[in-house]
Amino acid sequence: MNMAAPLEVGIAVKTLVPMVAFYCDILSCMEISRIDVPAEKTTVNRLSPDGCVIVRLQTPNGERIKLLASPSTTQPATARKWLLARTGIAYLTFIVIDLDAHVRRLREHGIILASGDRPVENRPGLRVIFFHDPEGNTIEFVEYADLGAYRPDIADRR
């Protein structure tokens, strides 16, 4: 596949205001655009029968998260005890530097860690935490002691 830009992810949301605030304030995304899509287009694309608003957010590294809100979106995601209890997209992963600082920031904003009180060392040199956005979507922060061993293509970004 010859991609023209970094990966983008779309998330159906029930309430835009708290979701945009969370992704911008907590995850340091920046709102790029906000578009009203009429029902005639969302119906053809099988998104919704009644139109939607798409808010495009961009991470500091250039990935985009699209929040899509439609009047027919009635149920938020539900946080599950076991992430792998169902098929489909399980969570978004952000590879971060200084995971402990991110944990402090999450706590300052009242975010409860889904994986306990502190990061979990899944294996030597790999620490993770899981938490949820306001509508129950799971997010993972990962810190590698040696990012170059995992992603030699971007190791020089540190």
C-alpha positions as CSV (number, residue, x, y, z in Angstrom):
1,M,0.0,0.0,0.0
2,N,1.3,3.4,-0.9
3,M,0.0,5.8,1.8
4,A,-0.1,9.5,1.1
5,A,-0.4,10.5,4.8
6,P,-0.2,9.1,8.3
7,L,-3.0,6.8,9.5
8,E,-6.3,8.3,10.5
9,V,-8.9,6.8,12.9
10,G,-12.6,7.6,13.1
11,I,-14.5,7.4,16.4
12,A,-18.3,7.6,16.5
13,V,-19.2,9.8,19.5
14,K,-22.4,10.7,21.3
15,T,-21.4,14.1,22.6
16,L,-18.8,16.2,20.8
17,V,-17.9,18.9,23.3
18,P,-16.5,16.7,26.1
19,M,-14.8,14.4,23.6
20,V,-13.1,17.3,21.7
21,A,-12.0,18.8,25.1
22,F,-10.6,15.4,26.2
23,Y,-8.6,14.8,23.1
24,C,-7.3,18.3,22.9
25,D,-6.7,19.0,26.6
26,I,-5.6,15.6,27.8
27,L,-4.0,14.1,24.6
28,S,-2.6,17.4,23.2
29,C,-4.4,17.1,19.9
30,M,-5.3,20.2,17.9
31,E,-8.6,20.7,16.2
32,I,-7.9,21.0,12.4
33,S,-11.4,21.2,11.0
34,R,-15.1,20.8,11.7
35,I,-17.4,19.7,8.9
36,D,-21.2,19.2,8.7
37,V,-21.9,16.3,6.4
38,P,-25.5,16.1,5.1
39,A,-27.7,13.0,5.3
40,E,-27.5,12.5,1.5
41,K,-23.8,11.8,1.9
42,T,-23.8,9.9,5.2
43,T,-26.5,7.6,3.9
44,V,-24.6,6.7,0.7
45,N,-21.4,6.1,2.8
46,R,-23.4,4.0,5.3
47,L,-22.3,6.3,8.2
48,S,-25.7,7.3,9.4
49,P,-29.2,8.0,8.1
50,D,-29.3,11.6,9.4
51,G,-26.0,13.4,8.6
52,C,-23.1,14.0,11.0
53,V,-20.5,16.4,12.2
54,I,-16.9,15.4,11.7
55,V,-14.2,17.1,13.9
56,R,-10.7,16.4,12.7
57,L,-8.0,16.4,15.4
58,Q,-4.3,16.1,14.8
59,T,-1.7,14.6,17.2
60,P,1.7,16.3,17.7
61,N,3.1,13.6,15.3
62,G,0.6,14.2,12.5
63,E,-1.8,11.3,13.0
64,R,-5.5,12.3,12.8
65,I,-8.4,11.3,14.9
66,K,-11.8,12.0,13.5
67,L,-14.7,12.4,15.9
68,L,-18.0,11.7,14.2
69,A,-21.2,12.8,15.8
70,S,-24.7,11.9,14.4
71,P,-28.1,12.3,15.9
72,S,-28.6,8.6,15.4
73,T,-25.5,7.8,17.6
74,T,-27.3,6.9,20.8
75,Q,-25.0,4.7,22.8
76,P,-21.5,5.4,23.9
77,A,-18.8,2.7,24.0
78,T,-18.8,0.7,27.1
79,A,-15.6,0.1,29.1
80,R,-15.1,-3.6,29.5
81,K,-13.2,-5.5,32.1
82,W,-11.4,-7.5,29.4
83,L,-10.3,-5.6,26.3
84,L,-10.1,-8.7,24.3
85,A,-13.6,-9.9,25.2
86,R,-14.9,-8.9,21.8
87,T,-13.5,-8.5,18.3
88,G,-12.9,-5.2,16.6
89,I,-10.7,-2.3,17.5
90,A,-9.7,-2.7,21.1
91,Y,-7.8,0.6,21.8
92,L,-5.7,3.5,20.6
93,T,-2.0,3.4,21.5
94,F,0.2,6.5,22.0
95,I,3.9,5.9,22.3
96,V,5.1,8.5,24.8
97,I,8.2,9.8,26.4
98,D,8.2,10.1,30.3
99,L,5.2,7.9,31.1
100,D,5.3,9.0,34.7
101,A,4.7,12.6,33.8
102,H,1.8,11.5,31.6
103,V,0.3,9.5,34.5
104,R,0.6,12.6,36.8
105,R,-1.2,14.7,34.1
106,L,-4.0,12.2,33.8
107,R,-4.5,12.1,37.6
108,E,-4.5,16.0,37.7
109,H,-7.4,15.8,35.2
110,G,-9.2,13.2,37.3
111,I,-8.6,10.4,34.8
112,I,-8.8,6.9,36.4
113,L,-6.2,4.4,35.2
114,A,-7.9,1.2,34.0
115,S,-4.8,-0.8,34.6
116,G,-4.2,0.1,38.2
117,D,-2.5,2.9,40.1
118,R,0.7,3.0,38.2
119,P,2.2,1.9,34.9
120,V,2.6,-1.8,34.4
121,E,6.0,-3.2,33.2
122,N,4.8,-5.8,30.6
123,R,8.4,-6.8,30.0
124,P,11.8,-5.3,30.7
125,G,11.9,-1.8,29.1
126,L,8.2,-1.7,28.2
127,R,5.7,0.1,30.5
128,V,2.0,0.7,29.7
129,I,-1.1,2.2,31.2
130,F,-4.7,2.0,30.0
131,F,-7.5,4.6,30.6
132,H,-10.8,5.6,29.0
133,D,-12.0,8.7,27.2
134,P,-15.3,10.3,28.4
135,E,-17.3,7.8,26.3
136,G,-15.5,4.7,27.3
137,N,-13.1,4.2,24.4
138,T,-9.8,2.7,25.7
139,I,-6.5,4.4,25.3
140,E,-3.1,3.0,26.0
141,F,0.1,5.0,26.7
142,V,3.3,3.0,26.1
143,E,6.9,3.9,27.0
144,Y,9.9,2.1,25.6
145,A,13.2,2.3,27.4
146,D,14.8,1.7,24.0
147,L,12.5,3.1,21.3
148,G,15.1,2.3,18.7
149,A,14.8,-1.5,19.4
150,Y,11.0,-1.3,18.7
151,R,10.9,1.4,16.0
152,P,14.4,1.9,14.5
153,D,12.7,4.0,11.8
154,I,11.8,6.8,14.3
155,A,14.4,6.3,17.1
156,D,16.0,9.6,16.4
157,R,12.8,11.5,17.4
158,R,13.7,11.3,21.0
